[in-house]
Amino acid sequence: MPVIMGTAGHIDHGKTTLIKALTGIDCDRLAEEKKRGITIELGFAFMDLPGGARLGVIDVPGHERFVKNMVAGAAGIDFVMLVVAADEGVMPQTREHLDICTLLGVQTGLVALTKADMVDEDWLAMVTDDVRAELAGTFLADAPLFPVSSHTGAGLPELRDALAALVADFAPRRRSDLARLPIDRVFTLKGHGTVVTGTLIAGTFRLGEDVQLFPTDKRSKIRGLQSHGETVEESPAGRRTAVNLPGLEVEDIARGEVLARPGTLFPDTVWEVELACLASAPRAIKHRTEVHFHHGTRELLARVHLLDRDKLEPGQTAVCQMRFPEPLAGVYGDRLVVRSGAPLRTMAGGRVLSPMGRKVKRFDPAAAPMLAALATATGPELVALHLDRAGVEGLGFARLMTLTDLESKALDKALAGLSDKGRAALVERDGKEGRHFVAGAVLTQLAATLADFVAAYHAREPLKLGISRSELASTWGKALSPKLFHYVVERQLRAGVLSTEQDVLRLADHKVSLASDQATLRATLLDAYRKGGLTPPNVKDILEPLSLTFKEAQPVYKVLMDEGRIVKAQEGMYFCAEAIAALIGKVRAYYAGGATDMGPAEFRELTGLSRKFLIALLEYLDKEKITIRVGDKRQLRGK
């Protein structure tokens, strides 16, 4: 498995010289670096170790002015080689670099005491003791220490053997999905065009794949791949990788951007992080303090929003929010470093809990358990937590990949397990971000509010059979996506809580309730239209004797129409549904007898109706798609 080693240490302690002695590669490539004799930018090399393993190397600058470059390089390393000059011992940047490696989650490494040829044995022993004392309590407390000389070669064979042994036993944990390359260099290569380089921290890049720059939406295709100076078809996580990107110019790309597959990252301006303030920090970090925020190869200004306190004291750890002036793309578990502004100094660091934060009110007691859970939940519980937080919005599979510590197969298994327990539900199979899920508790709440809403509607409108889907969607369901609205309604229909008739939804046990006087009116209307048949009485003739207006009687008319007892042919003209059904039967029989069309005269002969009803019924038959008008004639629909 590919492994990356990074250097760390104070300026002029011989990091670059040692790497050249070990690999034959001079990591100082800039003219200014060679002129001034100090490393300014990141340098890259590789070495073939005893046993055949190839180790990637990132050389970092040691000057305090270039710590941001050091952080960018250290963000992609697996272990560190801390370099301390034997003639000077531990210096300020030795300590700060060690702090940065600790904050970035580096857990192993070794120590090289350079310039050992420039001191005597007593001095070397004293410096060794000093270094051991300085490293006590750190991840390098028990690390092997090698006095070396890059000029004489003393100690280099032993150092190489130690590196080979460390790499042989090293098994870095990297995600095999969510391929990401934080960009640390952008340049033009003659004959190839724009090239970006970085350490591939997860996944695999393959020739010909589509890629996107985050947080922008600039896209390209991998036209060429190189790793350690060799052209390759694919590059796995843990490799220094150069990617040739056609269609993009150097000025289109900035250091700190992330190269990944399209649609796999979701930049945001609010992150939730677990932030640990260094015990050696000179002061506390106050709420809303502006800081230099380092993530991957990116540095930008951010504000620390403390949620449960006014300041984070040295040595303390808390879940807080980082708020950025522009979107930043990250993944759960990513490491970060925070530096103060004036003077520039490393103050804190930690890990990303959610790269898509949701603003939380400070000192909100209801938010405290959620914030605590963010810091401790893993696997399926972390999936469930994020689904609960997402509410009716839910989350797509792609977002859940970035919000959790689970790879795709494990995430599939976790979602299946949560679904079996009723804690998650698949509400959309082919959403923009893949399958879309909503928490089971959210669905339970929606089901309850839906039933309550429809019950309240029945109480307000006792003479209506129910509520139309469109009206329900624009009222109760206005905050839901169309897919979620459909899912909840269909779920309640399957459960027998709701019933549907055409486009009208009602509670399954709901029946239209008429008061005694309305029940009398219903019977009167129904009797009048049954007796009238195809020559019904005028609405006015029915209602005047009852001292009612049509507006007062309209709800009962609506009930009769909803029940399918009467039919409205045109405004103010209603027919008994049984008479209309018989008429349609006559019309069909007329055409079945061989007729190809029918005019008003033929219709009058068929029905014996006057023009008043004849025209209204012909138009009704057209509207109901029984017939179709062609000129002055009607033909049977479909003929």
Protein Blocks (a to p, Z undefined) as FASTA:
>chain_A
ZZddddeddehilmmmmmmmmnopafblbfklmmnopafbdcddddddehiiacdddddd
fbfklmmmmmmmmmmpfbdcddddfklopafklmmmmmmmmmnopabdcdddehklmpcf
klmmmmmmmmmmmmgoiaklmgccddddfknopoklmmmmmmmmmmmmpccdddfbhiac
ddfbdcddehklpadddddfehjddehiacdddfbfbdcddfbdceehiacfbdcehiac
ddddehiafklpcehiacddehiaccdfbdcddddddfklcbdcdehiacdddehjbccd
dddddfkbcbdcehiacddddddfbdcdddehiacddddfbdcddfbdcddfblcdcddd
ehiaklmmmmmmmmmggcjllmmmmmmmnmmnopafklmmmmpcbdfklmmmmmmmmmmn
opaccfbfbbfnlpadddfklmmmmmmmmmmmmmmmmmmmmmbgbdcfklmmmmmmmmpc
fklmmmmmmmmmmnomaccehjaccdfkbccdddfklmmmmmmmmmmmmmnmmmccdfkl
mmmmnopafklmmmmmmmmmmnomaccfbghiacdfklmmmmmmmmmmmmmnopabdcfk
lmmmmnopafklmmmmmmmmmmnomaccehjbccdehZZ
